[in-house]
Each structure stands twice: as C-alpha cells, then as structure tokens.
Amino acid sequence: MNVITANRLLDGEVVWLGDNGHWSETLQGAKVLESAEDVAEHMAIAKQAIADRFVVEAYEMAVKHEDGKLVPVRYREVIRAAGPTILPGLGKQAKPVAV
C-alpha cells in the first residue's frame, strides 16, 4: 500500500494526496493506492500540482494499517507525519486530533 506525499509550496507543510486531487494535511486523509497503475495515475496528478506550483518534491511512500489507522512504514515518514522528535509541542503532533 502506498500514498503520495509532498510539501506544500506556500508554507512547507507536509501534505498527502487524497481523493479528487485534494491535498490533506493529515496522513489519514490520504488516498491509499494498491496498484502500480494507481500510483502512476496519482503521481500524474501530483506532477500537475508541481507544475501549478502548489507542491514540491512529490513521491510515493509505503504505509500500513495499524490499529485502524494509516501509519508510515519508514521512520523518516513517521517524523514527517508527526513533527519534530525533540520538540513534541510543535508540528502536527501538537495539534488537536480531529474527531
């Protein structure tokens, strides 16, 4: 399972490609891609967002389901999804969880 991630050009925020070309600020809003064809199709959407100067550095990342939530497979992506490891009062991890 994969998702597409990038950084929003306006403010550098980590974002994930969701349904209908929408970019989500949370990993839970990402569209899960099961096949190479799905990844290619959604990377084309991401490349258009790069051309439109909305995001930069889009790439696919592996995810898995854990306790009913999407979680990154690689530790680098865990940090990008949550925020700084030494300053837990900053980043996405400091924001209230939306119910």
Backbone as XML, in Angstrom:
<?xml version="1.0"?>
<chain id="A" units="angstrom">
  <residue number="1" name="MET">
    <atom name="N" x="0.853" y="-1.173" z="0.000"/>
    <atom name="CA" x="0.000" y="0.000" z="0.000"/>
    <atom name="C" x="0.894" y="1.230" z="0.000"/>
  </residue>
  <residue number="2" name="ASN">
    <atom name="N" x="0.504" y="2.208" z="-0.803"/>
    <atom name="CA" x="1.267" y="3.441" z="-0.918"/>
    <atom name="C" x="0.337" y="4.644" z="-0.904"/>
  </residue>
  <residue number="3" name="VAL">
    <atom name="N" x="0.912" y="5.796" z="-0.592"/>
    <atom name="CA" x="0.243" y="7.082" z="-0.709"/>
    <atom name="C" x="1.233" y="8.031" z="-1.366"/>
  </residue>
  <residue number="4" name="ILE">
    <atom name="N" x="0.739" y="9.175" z="-1.817"/>
    <atom name="CA" x="1.604" y="10.196" z="-2.407"/>
    <atom name="C" x="1.743" y="11.324" z="-1.393"/>
  </residue>
  <residue number="5" name="THR">
    <atom name="N" x="2.977" y="11.733" z="-1.142"/>
    <atom name="CA" x="3.239" y="12.833" z="-0.223"/>
    <atom name="C" x="4.064" y="13.901" z="-0.918"/>
  </residue>
  <residue number="6" name="ALA">
    <atom name="N" x="4.021" y="15.102" z="-0.368"/>
    <atom name="CA" x="4.777" y="16.231" z="-0.907"/>
    <atom name="C" x="4.839" y="17.301" z="0.179"/>
  </residue>
  <residue number="7" name="ASN">
    <atom name="N" x="5.453" y="18.426" z="-0.157"/>
    <atom name="CA" x="5.422" y="19.593" z="0.711"/>
    <atom name="C" x="4.698" y="20.703" z="-0.026"/>
  </residue>
  <residue number="8" name="ARG">
    <atom name="N" x="3.763" y="21.350" z="0.670"/>
    <atom name="CA" x="3.025" y="22.469" z="0.092"/>
    <atom name="C" x="4.003" y="23.623" z="-0.088"/>
  </residue>
  <residue number="9" name="LEU">
    <atom name="N" x="4.012" y="24.211" z="-1.254"/>
    <atom name="CA" x="4.969" y="25.257" z="-1.584"/>
    <atom name="C" x="4.744" y="26.530" z="-0.774"/>
  </residue>
  <residue number="10" name="LEU">
    <atom name="N" x="3.516" y="26.857" z="-0.481"/>
    <atom name="CA" x="3.201" y="28.101" z="0.224"/>
    <atom name="C" x="3.851" y="28.180" z="1.605"/>
  </residue>
  <residue number="11" name="ASP">
    <atom name="N" x="3.807" y="27.068" z="2.365"/>
    <atom name="CA" x="4.299" y="27.117" z="3.735"/>
    <atom name="C" x="5.197" y="25.948" z="4.141"/>
  </residue>
  <residue number="12" name="GLY">
    <atom name="N" x="5.465" y="25.039" z="3.225"/>
    <atom name="CA" x="6.341" y="23.908" z="3.520"/>
    <atom name="C" x="5.676" y="22.763" z="4.257"/>
  </residue>
  <residue number="13" name="GLU">
    <atom name="N" x="4.385" y="22.880" z="4.536"/>
    <atom name="CA" x="3.647" y="21.844" z="5.280"/>
    <atom name="C" x="3.678" y="20.514" z="4.523"/>
  </residue>
  <residue number="14" name="VAL">
    <atom name="N" x="3.876" y="19.422" z="5.251"/>
    <atom name="CA" x="3.803" y="18.087" z="4.661"/>
    <atom name="C" x="2.338" y="17.802" z="4.352"/>
  </residue>
  <residue number="15" name="VAL">
    <atom name="N" x="2.063" y="17.329" z="3.143"/>
    <atom name="CA" x="0.702" y="17.026" z="2.714"/>
    <atom name="C" x="0.673" y="15.681" z="1.997"/>
  </residue>
  <residue number="16" name="TRP">
    <atom name="N" x="-0.525" y="15.097" z="1.919"/>
    <atom name="CA" x="-0.730" y="13.813" z="1.258"/>
    <atom name="C" x="-1.880" y="13.954" z="0.277"/>
  </residue>
  <residue number="17" name="LEU">
    <atom name="N" x="-1.741" y="13.320" z="-0.882"/>
    <atom name="CA" x="-2.759" y="13.398" z="-1.915"/>
    <atom name="C" x="-3.956" y="12.539" z="-1.539"/>
  </residue>
  <residue number="18" name="GLY">
    <atom name="N" x="-5.129" y="13.172" z="-1.494"/>
    <atom name="CA" x="-6.366" y="12.473" z="-1.163"/>
    <atom name="C" x="-7.235" y="12.293" z="-2.394"/>
  </residue>
  <residue number="19" name="ASP">
    <atom name="N" x="-8.499" y="12.117" z="-2.177"/>
    <atom name="CA" x="-9.453" y="11.956" z="-3.270"/>
    <atom name="C" x="-9.597" y="13.236" z="-4.077"/>
  </residue>
  <residue number="20" name="ASN">
    <atom name="N" x="-9.888" y="13.088" z="-5.353"/>
    <atom name="CA" x="-10.193" y="14.207" z="-6.262"/>
    <atom name="C" x="-9.108" y="15.262" z="-6.325"/>
  </residue>
  <residue number="21" name="GLY">
    <atom name="N" x="-7.847" y="14.863" z="-6.146"/>
    <atom name="CA" x="-6.741" y="15.807" z="-6.254"/>
    <atom name="C" x="-6.584" y="16.736" z="-5.075"/>
  </residue>
  <residue number="22" name="HIS">
    <atom name="N" x="-7.342" y="16.494" z="-4.004"/>
    <atom name="CA" x="-7.246" y="17.315" z="-2.795"/>
    <atom name="C" x="-6.003" y="16.909" z="-2.010"/>
  </residue>
  <residue number="23" name="TRP">
    <atom name="N" x="-5.289" y="17.885" z="-1.457"/>
    <atom name="CA" x="-4.116" y="17.622" z="-0.633"/>
    <atom name="C" x="-4.503" y="17.761" z="0.830"/>
  </residue>
  <residue number="24" name="SER">
    <atom name="N" x="-4.291" y="16.709" z="1.600"/>
    <atom name="CA" x="-4.657" y="16.654" z="3.009"/>
    <atom name="C" x="-3.450" y="16.976" z="3.894"/>
  </residue>
  <residue number="25" name="GLU">
    <atom name="N" x="-3.689" y="17.664" z="4.995"/>
    <atom name="CA" x="-2.620" y="17.932" z="5.959"/>
    <atom name="C" x="-2.401" y="16.778" z="6.920"/>
  </residue>
  <residue number="26" name="THR">
    <atom name="N" x="-3.230" y="15.738" z="6.818"/>
    <atom name="CA" x="-3.049" y="14.562" z="7.672"/>
    <atom name="C" x="-2.919" y="13.307" z="6.825"/>
  </residue>
  <residue number="27" name="LEU">
    <atom name="N" x="-2.136" y="12.388" z="7.316"/>
    <atom name="CA" x="-1.956" y="11.112" z="6.620"/>
    <atom name="C" x="-3.272" y="10.367" z="6.498"/>
  </residue>
  <residue number="28" name="GLN">
    <atom name="N" x="-4.153" y="10.517" z="7.480"/>
    <atom name="CA" x="-5.434" y="9.813" z="7.460"/>
    <atom name="C" x="-6.318" y="10.265" z="6.291"/>
  </residue>
  <residue number="29" name="GLY">
    <atom name="N" x="-6.050" y="11.428" z="5.728"/>
    <atom name="CA" x="-6.811" y="11.923" z="4.584"/>
    <atom name="C" x="-6.248" y="11.489" z="3.243"/>
  </residue>
  <residue number="30" name="ALA">
    <atom name="N" x="-5.184" y="10.709" z="3.270"/>
    <atom name="CA" x="-4.530" y="10.275" z="2.030"/>
    <atom name="C" x="-5.316" y="9.170" z="1.339"/>
  </residue>
  <residue number="31" name="LYS">
    <atom name="N" x="-5.239" y="9.165" z="0.041"/>
    <atom name="CA" x="-5.827" y="8.099" z="-0.780"/>
    <atom name="C" x="-4.841" y="6.935" z="-0.807"/>
  </residue>
  <residue number="32" name="VAL">
    <atom name="N" x="-5.271" y="5.760" z="-0.361"/>
    <atom name="CA" x="-4.413" y="4.576" z="-0.362"/>
    <atom name="C" x="-4.415" y="3.976" z="-1.757"/>
  </residue>
  <residue number="33" name="LEU">
    <atom name="N" x="-3.231" y="3.736" z="-2.273"/>
    <atom name="CA" x="-3.055" y="3.231" z="-3.634"/>
    <atom name="C" x="-2.547" y="1.797" z="-3.568"/>
  </residue>
  <residue number="34" name="GLU">
    <atom name="N" x="-3.281" y="0.904" z="-4.182"/>
    <atom name="CA" x="-2.981" y="-0.524" z="-4.073"/>
    <atom name="C" x="-2.147" y="-1.064" z="-5.235"/>
  </residue>
  <residue number="35" name="SER">
    <atom name="N" x="-2.197" y="-0.417" z="-6.389"/>
    <atom name="CA" x="-1.512" y="-0.968" z="-7.566"/>
    <atom name="C" x="-0.547" y="0.044" z="-8.167"/>
  </residue>
  <residue number="36" name="ALA">
    <atom name="N" x="0.353" y="-0.467" z="-8.990"/>
    <atom name="CA" x="1.305" y="0.393" z="-9.690"/>
    <atom name="C" x="0.574" y="1.364" z="-10.614"/>
  </residue>
  <residue number="37" name="GLU">
    <atom name="N" x="-0.544" y="0.925" z="-11.174"/>
    <atom name="CA" x="-1.328" y="1.796" z="-12.050"/>
    <atom name="C" x="-1.941" y="2.951" z="-11.262"/>
  </residue>
  <residue number="38" name="ASP">
    <atom name="N" x="-2.446" y="2.649" z="-10.051"/>
    <atom name="CA" x="-2.991" y="3.706" z="-9.193"/>
    <atom name="C" x="-1.912" y="4.716" z="-8.823"/>
  </residue>
  <residue number="39" name="VAL">
    <atom name="N" x="-0.724" y="4.217" z="-8.498"/>
    <atom name="CA" x="0.387" y="5.112" z="-8.148"/>
    <atom name="C" x="0.730" y="6.005" z="-9.329"/>
  </residue>
  <residue number="40" name="ALA">
    <atom name="N" x="0.840" y="5.430" z="-10.519"/>
    <atom name="CA" x="1.176" y="6.203" z="-11.711"/>
    <atom name="C" x="0.115" y="7.269" z="-11.990"/>
  </residue>
  <residue number="41" name="GLU">
    <atom name="N" x="-1.145" y="6.903" z="-11.863"/>
    <atom name="CA" x="-2.243" y="7.841" z="-12.098"/>
    <atom name="C" x="-2.181" y="9.010" z="-11.106"/>
  </residue>
  <residue number="42" name="HIS">
    <atom name="N" x="-1.943" y="8.712" z="-9.845"/>
    <atom name="CA" x="-1.916" y="9.757" z="-8.832"/>
    <atom name="C" x="-0.617" y="10.560" z="-8.857"/>
  </residue>
  <residue number="43" name="MET">
    <atom name="N" x="0.472" y="9.949" z="-9.302"/>
    <atom name="CA" x="1.702" y="10.724" z="-9.490"/>
    <atom name="C" x="1.530" y="11.735" z="-10.618"/>
  </residue>
  <residue number="44" name="ALA">
    <atom name="N" x="0.727" y="11.405" z="-11.616"/>
    <atom name="CA" x="0.435" y="12.366" z="-12.688"/>
    <atom name="C" x="-0.318" y="13.570" z="-12.117"/>
  </residue>
  <residue number="45" name="ILE">
    <atom name="N" x="-1.233" y="13.330" z="-11.195"/>
    <atom name="CA" x="-1.947" y="14.428" z="-10.526"/>
    <atom name="C" x="-0.968" y="15.252" z="-9.717"/>
  </residue>
  <residue number="46" name="ALA">
    <atom name="N" x="-0.060" y="14.580" z="-9.006"/>
    <atom name="CA" x="0.942" y="15.282" z="-8.204"/>
    <atom name="C" x="1.872" y="16.107" z="-9.085"/>
  </residue>
  <residue number="47" name="LYS">
    <atom name="N" x="2.260" y="15.562" z="-10.233"/>
    <atom name="CA" x="3.141" y="16.305" z="-11.145"/>
    <atom name="C" x="2.448" y="17.559" z="-11.667"/>
  </residue>
  <residue number="48" name="GLN">
    <atom name="N" x="1.139" y="17.483" z="-11.882"/>
    <atom name="CA" x="0.403" y="18.687" z="-12.296"/>
    <atom name="C" x="0.392" y="19.704" z="-11.160"/>
  </residue>
  <residue number="49" name="ALA">
    <atom name="N" x="0.253" y="19.237" z="-9.919"/>
    <atom name="CA" x="0.278" y="20.148" z="-8.760"/>
    <atom name="C" x="1.654" y="20.799" z="-8.624"/>
  </residue>
  <residue number="50" name="ILE">
    <atom name="N" x="2.711" y="20.072" z="-8.994"/>
    <atom name="CA" x="4.057" y="20.651" z="-9.004"/>
    <atom name="C" x="4.137" y="21.719" z="-10.092"/>
  </residue>
  <residue number="51" name="ALA">
    <atom name="N" x="3.638" y="21.396" z="-11.278"/>
    <atom name="CA" x="3.643" y="22.367" z="-12.389"/>
    <atom name="C" x="2.830" y="23.604" z="-12.042"/>
  </residue>
  <residue number="52" name="ASP">
    <atom name="N" x="1.754" y="23.420" z="-11.268"/>
    <atom name="CA" x="0.912" y="24.547" z="-10.843"/>
    <atom name="C" x="1.499" y="25.285" z="-9.646"/>
  </residue>
  <residue number="53" name="ARG">
    <atom name="N" x="2.661" y="24.838" z="-9.197"/>
    <atom name="CA" x="3.381" y="25.438" z="-8.059"/>
    <atom name="C" x="2.575" y="25.396" z="-6.762"/>
  </residue>
  <residue number="54" name="PHE">
    <atom name="N" x="1.876" y="24.277" z="-6.559"/>
    <atom name="CA" x="1.139" y="24.084" z="-5.317"/>
    <atom name="C" x="1.953" y="23.247" z="-4.334"/>
  </residue>
  <residue number="55" name="VAL">
    <atom name="N" x="2.651" y="22.213" z="-4.846"/>
    <atom name="CA" x="3.504" y="21.366" z="-4.013"/>
    <atom name="C" x="4.862" y="21.192" z="-4.668"/>
  </residue>
  <residue number="56" name="VAL">
    <atom name="N" x="5.812" y="20.691" z="-3.875"/>
    <atom name="CA" x="7.136" y="20.330" z="-4.388"/>
    <atom name="C" x="7.500" y="18.947" z="-3.866"/>
  </residue>
  <residue number="57" name="GLU">
    <atom name="N" x="8.434" y="18.301" z="-4.565"/>
    <atom name="CA" x="9.010" y="17.034" z="-4.120"/>
    <atom name="C" x="7.982" y="15.943" z="-3.832"/>
  </residue>
  <residue number="58" name="ALA">
    <atom name="N" x="7.048" y="15.736" z="-4.715"/>
    <atom name="CA" x="6.053" y="14.672" z="-4.535"/>
    <atom name="C" x="6.691" y="13.307" z="-4.802"/>
  </residue>
  <residue number="59" name="TYR">
    <atom name="N" x="6.340" y="12.345" z="-3.967"/>
    <atom name="CA" x="6.818" y="10.971" z="-4.163"/>
    <atom name="C" x="5.873" y="10.005" z="-3.466"/>
  </residue>
  <residue number="60" name="GLU">
    <atom name="N" x="5.978" y="8.743" z="-3.820"/>
    <atom name="CA" x="5.145" y="7.726" z="-3.173"/>
    <atom name="C" x="5.833" y="7.234" z="-1.913"/>
  </residue>
  <residue number="61" name="MET">
    <atom name="N" x="5.030" y="6.873" z="-0.928"/>
    <atom name="CA" x="5.575" y="6.319" z="0.306"/>
    <atom name="C" x="4.724" y="5.137" z="0.745"/>
  </residue>
  <residue number="62" name="ALA">
    <atom name="N" x="5.373" y="4.169" z="1.347"/>
    <atom name="CA" x="4.692" y="2.961" z="1.809"/>
    <atom name="C" x="4.000" y="3.230" z="3.145"/>
  </residue>
  <residue number="63" name="VAL">
    <atom name="N" x="2.801" y="2.679" z="3.275"/>
    <atom name="CA" x="2.030" y="2.769" z="4.514"/>
    <atom name="C" x="1.466" y="1.402" z="4.850"/>
  </residue>
  <residue number="64" name="LYS">
    <atom name="N" x="1.013" y="1.273" z="6.095"/>
    <atom name="CA" x="0.335" y="0.054" z="6.528"/>
    <atom name="C" x="-0.787" y="0.458" z="7.464"/>
  </residue>
  <residue number="65" name="HIS">
    <atom name="N" x="-1.728" y="-0.458" z="7.662"/>
    <atom name="CA" x="-2.803" y="-0.236" z="8.626"/>
    <atom name="C" x="-2.347" y="-0.785" z="9.967"/>
  </residue>
  <residue number="66" name="GLU">
    <atom name="N" x="-2.506" y="0.037" z="11.004"/>
    <atom name="CA" x="-2.155" y="-0.388" z="12.351"/>
    <atom name="C" x="-3.181" y="0.208" z="13.310"/>
  </residue>
  <residue number="67" name="ASP">
    <atom name="N" x="-3.877" y="-0.633" z="14.022"/>
    <atom name="CA" x="-4.921" y="-0.191" z="14.952"/>
    <atom name="C" x="-5.959" y="0.697" z="14.264"/>
  </residue>
  <residue number="68" name="GLY">
    <atom name="N" x="-6.308" y="0.338" z="13.035"/>
    <atom name="CA" x="-7.338" y="1.065" z="12.301"/>
    <atom name="C" x="-6.893" y="2.385" z="11.693"/>
  </residue>
  <residue number="69" name="LYS">
    <atom name="N" x="-5.596" y="2.676" z="11.724"/>
    <atom name="CA" x="-5.075" y="3.925" z="11.166"/>
    <atom name="C" x="-3.972" y="3.638" z="10.162"/>
  </residue>
  <residue number="70" name="LEU">
    <atom name="N" x="-3.768" y="4.590" z="9.262"/>
    <atom name="CA" x="-2.629" y="4.506" z="8.360"/>
    <atom name="C" x="-1.389" y="4.967" z="9.110"/>
  </residue>
  <residue number="71" name="VAL">
    <atom name="N" x="-0.315" y="4.208" z="8.979"/>
    <atom name="CA" x="0.964" y="4.605" z="9.560"/>
    <atom name="C" x="2.052" y="4.380" z="8.523"/>
  </residue>
  <residue number="72" name="PRO">
    <atom name="N" x="3.038" y="5.266" z="8.507"/>
    <atom name="CA" x="4.152" y="5.100" z="7.568"/>
    <atom name="C" x="4.979" y="3.870" z="7.912"/>
  </residue>
  <residue number="73" name="VAL">
    <atom name="N" x="5.575" y="3.266" z="6.918"/>
    <atom name="CA" x="6.445" y="2.116" z="7.110"/>
    <atom name="C" x="7.839" y="2.588" z="7.541"/>
  </residue>
  <residue number="74" name="ARG">
    <atom name="N" x="8.351" y="3.629" z="6.903"/>
    <atom name="CA" x="9.704" y="4.136" z="7.194"/>
    <atom name="C" x="9.673" y="5.177" z="8.307"/>
  </residue>
  <residue number="75" name="TYR">
    <atom name="N" x="10.695" y="5.156" z="9.154"/>
    <atom name="CA" x="10.773" y="6.092" z="10.273"/>
    <atom name="C" x="10.833" y="7.543" z="9.793"/>
  </residue>
  <residue number="76" name="ARG">
    <atom name="N" x="11.510" y="7.802" z="8.698"/>
    <atom name="CA" x="11.575" y="9.158" z="8.139"/>
    <atom name="C" x="10.170" y="9.710" z="7.925"/>
  </residue>
  <residue number="77" name="GLU">
    <atom name="N" x="9.297" y="8.870" z="7.422"/>
    <atom name="CA" x="7.927" y="9.302" z="7.141"/>
    <atom name="C" x="7.110" y="9.445" z="8.427"/>
  </residue>
  <residue number="78" name="VAL">
    <atom name="N" x="7.440" y="8.666" z="9.456"/>
    <atom name="CA" x="6.792" y="8.841" z="10.758"/>
    <atom name="C" x="7.062" y="10.253" z="11.264"/>
  </residue>
  <residue number="79" name="ILE">
    <atom name="N" x="8.312" y="10.694" z="11.155"/>
    <atom name="CA" x="8.688" y="12.046" z="11.590"/>
    <atom name="C" x="7.981" y="13.097" z="10.747"/>
  </residue>
  <residue number="80" name="ARG">
    <atom name="N" x="7.953" y="12.918" z="9.437"/>
    <atom name="CA" x="7.279" y="13.897" z="8.571"/>
    <atom name="C" x="5.790" y="13.980" z="8.895"/>
  </residue>
  <residue number="81" name="ALA">
    <atom name="N" x="5.187" y="12.843" z="9.269"/>
    <atom name="CA" x="3.751" y="12.812" z="9.557"/>
    <atom name="C" x="3.423" y="13.459" z="10.899"/>
  </residue>
  <residue number="82" name="ALA">
    <atom name="N" x="4.362" y="13.418" z="11.851"/>
    <atom name="CA" x="4.071" y="13.898" z="13.200"/>
    <atom name="C" x="4.703" y="15.248" z="13.505"/>
  </residue>
  <residue number="83" name="GLY">
    <atom name="N" x="5.947" y="15.408" z="13.186"/>
    <atom name="CA" x="6.641" y="16.646" z="13.519"/>
    <atom name="C" x="7.962" y="16.353" z="14.202"/>
  </residue>
  <residue number="84" name="PRO">
    <atom name="N" x="8.616" y="17.374" z="14.704"/>
    <atom name="CA" x="9.956" y="17.211" z="15.277"/>
    <atom name="C" x="9.974" y="16.202" z="16.425"/>
  </residue>
  <residue number="85" name="THR">
    <atom name="N" x="11.025" y="15.402" z="16.472"/>
    <atom name="CA" x="11.134" y="14.400" z="17.533"/>
    <atom name="C" x="11.634" y="15.004" z="18.839"/>
  </residue>
  <residue number="86" name="ILE">
    <atom name="N" x="12.310" y="16.130" z="18.791"/>
    <atom name="CA" x="12.844" y="16.711" z="20.026"/>
    <atom name="C" x="11.982" y="17.844" z="20.569"/>
  </residue>
  <residue number="87" name="LEU">
    <atom name="N" x="11.023" y="18.292" z="19.800"/>
    <atom name="CA" x="10.122" y="19.364" z="20.229"/>
    <atom name="C" x="8.679" y="18.919" z="20.010"/>
  </residue>
  <residue number="88" name="PRO">
    <atom name="N" x="8.160" y="18.020" z="20.861"/>
    <atom name="CA" x="6.816" y="17.481" z="20.639"/>
    <atom name="C" x="5.695" y="18.516" z="20.753"/>
  </residue>
  <residue number="89" name="GLY">
    <atom name="N" x="5.998" y="19.701" z="21.239"/>
    <atom name="CA" x="4.996" y="20.763" z="21.312"/>
    <atom name="C" x="4.808" y="21.481" z="19.992"/>
  </residue>
  <residue number="90" name="LEU">
    <atom name="N" x="5.563" y="21.079" z="18.978"/>
    <atom name="CA" x="5.478" y="21.689" z="17.649"/>
    <atom name="C" x="5.042" y="20.645" z="16.627"/>
  </residue>
  <residue number="91" name="GLY">
    <atom name="N" x="4.642" y="21.101" z="15.476"/>
    <atom name="CA" x="4.299" y="20.197" z="14.382"/>
    <atom name="C" x="2.904" y="19.615" z="14.504"/>
  </residue>
  <residue number="92" name="LYS">
    <atom name="N" x="2.626" y="18.654" z="13.654"/>
    <atom name="CA" x="1.310" y="18.034" z="13.586"/>
    <atom name="C" x="0.947" y="17.333" z="14.891"/>
  </residue>
  <residue number="93" name="GLN">
    <atom name="N" x="1.946" y="16.808" z="15.583"/>
    <atom name="CA" x="1.689" y="16.080" z="16.824"/>
    <atom name="C" x="1.135" y="16.999" z="17.927"/>
  </residue>
  <residue number="94" name="ALA">
    <atom name="N" x="1.352" y="18.287" z="17.817"/>
    <atom name="CA" x="0.891" y="19.222" z="18.836"/>
    <atom name="C" x="-0.544" y="19.706" z="18.575"/>
  </residue>
  <residue number="95" name="LYS">
    <atom name="N" x="-1.035" y="19.451" z="17.376"/>
    <atom name="CA" x="-2.378" y="19.894" z="17.025"/>
    <atom name="C" x="-3.421" y="18.964" z="17.618"/>
  </residue>
  <residue number="96" name="PRO">
    <atom name="N" x="-4.591" y="19.491" z="17.982"/>
    <atom name="CA" x="-5.658" y="18.618" z="18.488"/>
    <atom name="C" x="-6.083" y="17.611" z="17.421"/>
  </residue>
  <residue number="97" name="VAL">
    <atom name="N" x="-6.411" y="16.427" z="17.848"/>
    <atom name="CA" x="-6.852" y="15.377" z="16.931"/>
    <atom name="C" x="-8.293" y="15.654" z="16.536"/>
  </residue>
  <residue number="98" name="ALA">
    <atom name="N" x="-8.554" y="15.689" z="15.232"/>
    <atom name="CA" x="-9.921" y="15.884" z="14.729"/>
    <atom name="C" x="-10.698" y="14.586" z="14.877"/>
  </residue>
  <residue number="99" name="VAL">
    <atom name="N" x="-11.907" y="14.691" z="15.364"/>
    <atom name="CA" x="-12.740" y="13.503" z="15.553"/>
    <atom name="C" x="-13.693" y="13.351" z="14.400"/>
  </residue>
</chain>
